[in-house]
Every structure is written in C-alpha cells, then in structure tokens.
Amino acid sequence: MDVGIQTVFASYGWPGITDGQVYDEETRLALLADELGFDVVWAVEHHFYDYSFCPDNTEWLAYIAGRTTNVDVGTAAVIMPWNDPLRVAERVALLDHLTKGRFRFGMGRGLSRREFGCFGIGMDESRERFDEGSMMVKRALETGWIEGDGPHYPQPKAPIRPAPERSFEGRLYAVASSDDSVEAAARLKARMTMFSDRSWKSRLPSIERWRGLYRELHEEEPPPPLICDFVYCSNDEGAVASRGHEYMASYLSSVLEHYEVMGDHFEGLKGYDAYATAAGALKKMGEGGFMKGFLDATASGTPEQIVDTYRKRWELIGPFEAAPAFRFGGIPFDEVEAGMRLFAAEVLPELKSW
C-alpha cells in the first residue's frame, strides 16, 4: 500500500502564527516523511486565506525534492482554472526532470468562491476550464508540444522545454468529488483523488462509476484511488477524545468558512449541482452532524483505531493509496510531530504489508 503525507499550509487555529512559521513547520514534516519511510509528500494549491495558502506547490515541492532522497513529491492538486496550461506543462516537465521521475502530477478544478473571486474567474466556467486545460497539459506531457483552440486557452503550437522524458502513465491524479469530476478523471486516465469527509458507503457508487468508465475508455483495470485523511494520532485515548476532537472541530470550522458549504451560492451554478445538494443536506444535519460524519469517515485516533478504520475502508472499497494530513486545526507542532512519528512506527508497517 502506498502511503504519503498531505501538507495543507494552514494558519487557521494557530493564533499569532506567522506565514513563515507555517512554511517552516510543513517543510520539517516533509523532510521527516522522507526519514520515516513515507512514499510521497503531497502539497495542495490554495491562495489568500488562513484556511490554506500555497500559491505554487511545484515550487515548494522542487525544494523538498532537492532536500530528500527517497520520497516522491506530488501536487494535490494544481487547480487548473487558476493556471495557464502552457505554464503548468512547463513547470511539471521541469520538476519531473529535477526529481528524476519522483514527481506525481495531480489536478483539480477548485471549490472556493472566495478564491475564484480574487482571480476574477467565474465558478460557472470552472468545469470547462478544467476539461480544456487539463487535456492540453496531458497531451503536452505525452507529445512534448502544447496547443489549443478552445474558448478559454487558445494556444499556438509551442514546444515544452525541457522536453518531457518520462511517461506520466500511472502518475496522473485528479480530484473527483462530484459526478462530472469523476467522469473527467476517468477521461484523463487519472487516479481518482478524494478526501475523507463523508461516509465511504455513500462514496462507493462514485468510485465504482470511475472504475467502470476507466475500464470502458482505456480497456484496462483502474489503479487504486488516492484518499486524504485528517489524522490525530496518539496512544492516549483521552487526548484523542478531547484535544483530537477539538482540533478536528477547528479544521471543520475553517472548511465551513472557506468553502461556504452551507451557502446558497451553489444553487444553479453550472457544474456544482452535487454541492448544492450537499449544502441542503448539511443545513439539515447542522455542524454537529457534519462533525460526526467527518469523524466516522476519517482515519484518526490511536494506532489500533486508525488501522481498523483503514482496514474496514479497504474491505468496503478495495485497495487505495493513503495521504494522511497531520498538521491542521491548530495542533501544536510537537503534537503533530509526535503523532506522525507514532503513525510511522505503528501504523505505516501494517499498511505497507497490505
């Protein structure tokens, strides 16, 4: 089983923390991941707000790759509507050269109205922008040339230099939480990327749909999907039930604020039908119900509880790649590091044996 870490670059929940300290802590965790035997360091792309801020994950990952020996680095994800496809293809090709193939490329389309607003891009364009731009980049990495005649990214034919040297077959990922994103991931021949934010039983139909489309379009078996959990790991069950839940609640508050997930703005918004439905359901269940669903879905707790959660998920949905995030919700760094070391010592060997 492939197990990495997810870095989220948040300051929400840490009063008085500086942006520099956020980056120092995430960098220390990335270097520790290499030391402890994790497979990959994943980095998000977000902008402007305490929820998360990593404006160029490829730049930060290039630094991490230069400081490490074994661990892969990956984008989870480059948000395509916020980036020019030509520049994405160039950055990806360059980073793959620098890492000698230790790079995994993940893409997403974005969900935050606040971030889209600062870029001056309408969310109703996100689906078209993602589909157009992601396919341009995929072809460019396969052929060494990029071109496009779509409405959003008209691009004269241009070479990608340094020219791509390795296939991204098996190293392509796409965030897929809605039905149209599931279809897009399958078309791209990308691994489906998800977050543990709701019941896996309810997510299984989407996973099976991606698998079916993948088989139909590419005539081969799909690879395992990638799943990110938010993990507070401790041998102290009391700490898990008290502090761990407090940190999780703080993180969920940042989610509710940043994505406005209970708002009405998803109604009638092209490409966000699933989120409009989810917003209605969340309003009915309230923040307490949201918290319970999140805790039931994510792998957090003592090492034994975490392994049990992963095992039950494996039995339900089949093999998957894991990307636990250890730093979120205001957790003091010493607790973050201790939890990550404990996970590496007692959970990682078990998962690696699957």
PLY file of the C-alpha trace (Angstrom):
ply
format ascii 1.0
element vertex 354
property float x
property float y
property float z
element edge 353
property int vertex1
property int vertex2
end_header
0.00 0.00 0.00
1.30 3.43 -0.98
1.25 5.90 1.96
2.26 9.55 1.76
1.55 12.70 3.75
-0.62 15.66 2.77
0.64 19.18 3.54
-2.04 21.89 3.76
-0.21 25.13 4.79
-2.91 26.40 7.16
-2.72 29.10 9.83
-6.37 28.83 10.91
-6.44 27.75 14.56
-2.93 28.97 15.45
-3.34 32.49 16.90
-0.36 34.70 16.17
1.45 32.24 13.91
3.38 33.83 11.05
3.24 32.66 7.45
6.94 31.88 7.67
6.38 29.60 10.65
3.65 27.75 8.73
6.14 27.02 5.95
8.91 26.09 8.38
6.63 23.52 10.05
5.32 21.99 6.82
8.87 21.77 5.46
10.07 20.00 8.61
7.24 17.47 8.22
8.09 16.87 4.57
11.73 16.18 5.40
10.64 13.94 8.27
8.42 11.97 5.88
11.50 11.03 3.87
13.31 9.96 7.04
10.38 7.88 8.34
9.72 5.93 5.15
6.60 7.54 3.72
6.21 7.18 -0.05
5.27 10.71 -1.13
4.81 14.28 0.05
1.65 15.82 -1.38
1.12 19.61 -1.49
-2.14 21.48 -2.04
-2.71 24.69 -4.02
-4.66 27.39 -2.20
-4.46 31.16 -2.06
-5.09 34.24 0.09
-6.68 32.88 3.31
-5.82 31.24 6.66
-7.58 28.08 5.51
-4.57 27.25 3.34
-2.01 29.16 1.28
0.38 27.52 -1.15
0.32 29.61 -4.34
2.77 27.39 -6.25
3.06 23.83 -4.98
5.50 22.86 -7.74
8.00 25.46 -6.48
7.83 24.25 -2.88
8.00 20.60 -3.97
11.13 21.32 -6.02
12.78 22.49 -2.80
11.57 19.40 -0.93
12.81 17.10 -3.69
16.23 18.73 -3.51
16.41 18.12 0.26
15.28 14.47 0.16
16.49 11.19 -1.27
13.73 8.62 -1.50
10.32 10.21 -1.09
8.23 11.16 -4.14
6.60 14.59 -4.38
3.13 15.27 -5.73
0.61 18.04 -6.39
-2.77 17.52 -4.75
-3.56 19.45 -6.68
-2.73 22.10 -9.30
-6.06 23.94 -9.68
-6.33 24.17 -13.44
-8.83 27.06 -13.81
-6.39 29.31 -11.92
-3.37 28.41 -14.06
-2.37 28.80 -17.70
-1.95 25.33 -19.25
1.30 26.25 -21.01
2.91 27.34 -17.74
1.61 24.23 -15.95
3.07 21.92 -18.59
6.44 23.70 -18.41
6.57 23.58 -14.60
5.56 19.93 -14.50
8.12 18.91 -17.12
10.85 20.85 -15.32
10.04 19.37 -11.91
10.00 15.86 -13.36
13.49 16.44 -14.75
14.77 17.75 -11.42
13.30 14.84 -9.46
14.37 12.16 -11.98
10.80 10.86 -12.11
9.95 11.22 -8.40
7.06 13.54 -9.27
3.33 12.73 -9.34
1.01 15.22 -11.03
-2.45 15.84 -9.60
-5.06 18.31 -10.91
-8.27 19.82 -9.54
-10.86 22.44 -10.53
-11.44 24.36 -7.28
-14.41 24.92 -5.00
-13.92 28.18 -3.09
-15.95 31.15 -4.32
-13.58 33.45 -2.42
-10.53 32.18 -4.31
-12.25 32.31 -7.69
-13.38 35.86 -6.92
-9.84 37.06 -6.22
-8.73 35.60 -9.55
-11.64 37.26 -11.32
-12.84 33.93 -12.72
-16.48 32.84 -12.59
-17.06 29.48 -10.91
-19.53 28.66 -13.68
-16.53 28.44 -16.03
-14.56 26.03 -13.84
-15.76 22.80 -15.44
-14.97 23.98 -18.98
-11.66 25.48 -17.93
-10.60 22.30 -16.15
-11.59 20.00 -19.01
-9.92 22.18 -21.64
-6.73 22.94 -19.73
-6.15 19.51 -18.21
-6.37 17.74 -21.56
-3.99 20.28 -23.13
-1.43 19.61 -20.39
-1.86 15.84 -20.58
-1.23 15.86 -24.35
1.73 18.22 -23.92
3.38 15.86 -21.44
2.84 12.96 -23.83
4.00 14.69 -27.02
6.31 17.50 -25.93
4.11 20.08 -27.68
1.19 22.13 -26.43
-1.57 23.70 -28.48
-5.23 24.50 -28.08
-8.14 26.06 -29.92
-10.65 26.18 -27.07
-12.50 29.28 -25.88
-10.56 29.68 -22.65
-6.99 28.80 -23.62
-6.28 29.46 -27.31
-2.69 28.34 -27.64
-0.43 28.37 -30.74
1.58 25.19 -31.04
4.68 25.51 -28.85
7.37 23.11 -27.63
7.70 22.22 -23.95
11.31 22.73 -22.85
12.85 20.91 -21.15
11.05 18.28 -23.17
9.24 15.60 -21.14
11.39 12.47 -20.89
9.16 10.06 -18.97
5.58 8.95 -19.34
3.14 10.10 -16.67
1.27 6.83 -17.06
0.26 5.83 -13.53
1.46 9.18 -12.11
-1.58 11.27 -13.06
-4.21 12.15 -10.42
-7.44 14.19 -10.46
-9.59 15.35 -7.54
-13.08 13.89 -8.03
-15.90 14.63 -5.58
-18.78 15.34 -7.99
-20.17 13.21 -10.83
-18.71 15.36 -13.60
-15.29 15.35 -11.89
-15.46 11.56 -11.66
-16.05 11.44 -15.42
-13.22 13.92 -16.05
-10.77 11.82 -14.00
-11.70 8.73 -15.99
-11.28 10.53 -19.31
-7.84 11.73 -18.26
-6.85 8.21 -17.24
-6.10 9.68 -13.83
-6.30 8.18 -10.37
-9.38 9.40 -8.54
-8.40 11.62 -5.58
-10.77 12.07 -2.61
-10.91 13.45 0.91
-12.37 11.61 3.91
-15.25 13.98 4.55
-18.31 11.71 4.46
-19.45 8.09 4.58
-17.46 5.70 2.41
-20.57 3.64 1.84
-22.15 6.68 0.20
-18.97 7.32 -1.83
-18.74 3.77 -3.19
-21.12 4.35 -6.16
-18.92 7.23 -7.39
-15.79 5.11 -7.03
-17.41 2.26 -8.95
-18.56 4.70 -11.64
-14.98 5.95 -12.06
-13.73 2.37 -12.26
-16.35 1.45 -14.85
-15.63 4.48 -17.03
-11.89 3.89 -16.72
-12.29 0.30 -17.96
-14.62 1.38 -20.77
-12.40 4.22 -22.00
-8.98 2.64 -21.59
-9.67 -1.11 -21.70
-7.62 -1.85 -18.60
-8.12 -2.12 -14.86
-8.07 1.17 -12.93
-5.35 1.79 -10.35
-6.14 2.36 -6.65
-7.62 5.80 -5.87
-5.89 8.27 -3.54
-7.57 9.23 -0.24
-6.55 12.02 2.13
-7.44 11.69 5.82
-7.02 14.21 8.62
-5.23 12.27 11.32
-4.66 12.98 15.01
-2.62 10.00 16.20
-1.97 9.32 19.89
-1.75 6.36 22.26
-3.73 8.45 24.77
-7.43 7.69 24.16
-8.36 10.61 26.39
-6.31 13.01 24.26
-7.93 11.61 21.11
-11.42 12.15 22.51
-10.71 15.65 23.82
-7.89 17.52 22.10
-8.09 15.47 18.92
-11.77 16.28 18.50
-11.14 19.95 19.29
-8.52 20.18 16.54
-10.85 18.38 14.13
-13.67 20.80 15.00
-11.36 23.74 14.39
-10.40 22.35 10.99
-14.04 21.78 10.06
-14.85 25.37 11.05
-12.21 26.50 8.57
-13.80 24.29 5.89
-17.25 25.77 6.53
-15.87 29.30 6.41
-13.63 28.89 3.37
-15.93 26.90 1.13
-19.23 28.32 2.42
-20.51 24.77 2.13
-23.86 25.58 3.72
-24.40 28.60 1.47
-26.92 29.02 -1.33
-24.42 30.07 -3.99
-24.09 26.54 -5.42
-27.77 26.62 -6.46
-27.96 26.87 -10.24
-24.19 27.13 -10.55
-23.01 25.22 -13.60
-21.01 22.13 -12.65
-21.76 22.31 -8.92
-25.11 20.50 -8.71
-23.71 17.91 -6.30
-22.51 20.62 -3.93
-25.91 22.32 -3.98
-27.48 19.03 -2.90
-24.81 18.53 -0.25
-25.34 22.06 1.09
-29.01 21.33 1.60
-28.22 18.12 3.45
-25.64 19.85 5.64
-28.13 22.55 6.61
-30.49 19.86 7.85
-27.87 17.96 9.85
-26.07 21.06 11.16
-22.45 21.42 12.21
-22.80 18.62 14.77
-23.93 16.18 12.10
-21.16 17.34 9.78
-18.61 16.71 12.55
-19.95 13.24 13.28
-19.89 12.26 9.59
-16.34 13.54 9.24
-15.09 11.69 12.31
-16.75 8.49 11.15
-15.10 8.74 7.73
-11.55 9.82 8.53
-8.79 7.65 9.99
-7.94 9.26 13.33
-7.31 8.04 16.89
-4.98 5.51 18.45
-2.79 3.45 16.10
-5.13 0.48 16.59
-8.19 2.58 15.77
-6.53 4.05 12.68
-5.54 0.62 11.35
-9.07 -0.65 11.99
-10.57 2.30 10.10
-8.27 1.75 7.14
-8.97 -1.99 7.14
-12.75 -1.53 7.11
-12.45 1.01 4.29
-10.23 -1.40 2.30
-12.80 -4.16 2.77
-15.57 -1.84 1.52
-13.99 -0.05 -1.45
-10.91 -2.15 -2.23
-7.24 -1.07 -2.43
-6.41 2.63 -2.17
-3.43 4.93 -1.66
-3.37 6.90 1.61
-2.32 10.51 2.22
-2.81 11.39 5.90
-2.56 15.06 6.87
-1.11 15.51 10.36
-0.96 19.32 10.68
-4.37 21.02 10.83
-6.81 22.76 13.14
-4.25 24.42 15.42
-2.40 21.30 16.61
0.85 22.38 18.33
3.84 21.28 16.31
5.21 18.98 18.99
1.92 17.04 18.94
1.93 16.99 15.13
5.45 15.55 15.02
4.75 13.05 17.80
1.61 11.84 16.05
3.40 11.47 12.72
6.26 9.53 14.32
3.79 7.25 16.13
1.87 6.66 12.89
5.13 5.80 11.11
6.16 3.39 13.86
2.89 1.55 14.45
0.54 2.17 11.51
2.80 2.51 8.48
4.35 -1.00 8.69
0.87 -2.57 8.84
-0.41 -0.58 5.86
2.74 -1.36 3.88
2.07 -5.07 4.36
-1.32 -4.89 2.62
0 1
1 2
2 3
3 4
4 5
5 6
6 7
7 8
8 9
9 10
10 11
11 12
12 13
13 14
14 15
15 16
16 17
17 18
18 19
19 20
20 21
21 22
22 23
23 24
24 25
25 26
26 27
27 28
28 29
29 30
30 31
31 32
32 33
33 34
34 35
35 36
36 37
37 38
38 39
39 40
40 41
41 42
42 43
43 44
44 45
45 46
46 47
47 48
48 49
49 50
50 51
51 52
52 53
53 54
54 55
55 56
56 57
57 58
58 59
59 60
60 61
61 62
62 63
63 64
64 65
65 66
66 67
67 68
68 69
69 70
70 71
71 72
72 73
73 74
74 75
75 76
76 77
77 78
78 79
79 80
80 81
81 82
82 83
83 84
84 85
85 86
86 87
87 88
88 89
89 90
90 91
91 92
92 93
93 94
94 95
95 96
96 97
97 98
98 99
99 100
100 101
101 102
102 103
103 104
104 105
105 106
106 107
107 108
108 109
109 110
110 111
111 112
112 113
113 114
114 115
115 116
116 117
117 118
118 119
119 120
120 121
121 122
122 123
123 124
124 125
125 126
126 127
127 128
128 129
129 130
130 131
131 132
132 133
133 134
134 135
135 136
136 137
137 138
138 139
139 140
140 141
141 142
142 143
143 144
144 145
145 146
146 147
147 148
148 149
149 150
150 151
151 152
152 153
153 154
154 155
155 156
156 157
157 158
158 159
159 160
160 161
161 162
162 163
163 164
164 165
165 166
166 167
167 168
168 169
169 170
170 171
171 172
172 173
173 174
174 175
175 176
176 177
177 178
178 179
179 180
180 181
181 182
182 183
183 184
184 185
185 186
186 187
187 188
188 189
189 190
190 191
191 192
192 193
193 194
194 195
195 196
196 197
197 198
198 199
199 200
200 201
201 202
202 203
203 204
204 205
205 206
206 207
207 208
208 209
209 210
210 211
211 212
212 213
213 214
214 215
215 216
216 217
217 218
218 219
219 220
220 221
221 222
222 223
223 224
224 225
225 226
226 227
227 228
228 229
229 230
230 231
231 232
232 233
233 234
234 235
235 236
236 237
237 238
238 239
239 240
240 241
241 242
242 243
243 244
244 245
245 246
246 247
247 248
248 249
249 250
250 251
251 252
252 253
253 254
254 255
255 256
256 257
257 258
258 259
259 260
260 261
261 262
262 263
263 264
264 265
265 266
266 267
267 268
268 269
269 270
270 271
271 272
272 273
273 274
274 275
275 276
276 277
277 278
278 279
279 280
280 281
281 282
282 283
283 284
284 285
285 286
286 287
287 288
288 289
289 290
290 291
291 292
292 293
293 294
294 295
295 296
296 297
297 298
298 299
299 300
300 301
301 302
302 303
303 304
304 305
305 306
306 307
307 308
308 309
309 310
310 311
311 312
312 313
313 314
314 315
315 316
316 317
317 318
318 319
319 320
320 321
321 322
322 323
323 324
324 325
325 326
326 327
327 328
328 329
329 330
330 331
331 332
332 333
333 334
334 335
335 336
336 337
337 338
338 339
339 340
340 341
341 342
342 343
343 344
344 345
345 346
346 347
347 348
348 349
349 350
350 351
351 352
352 353
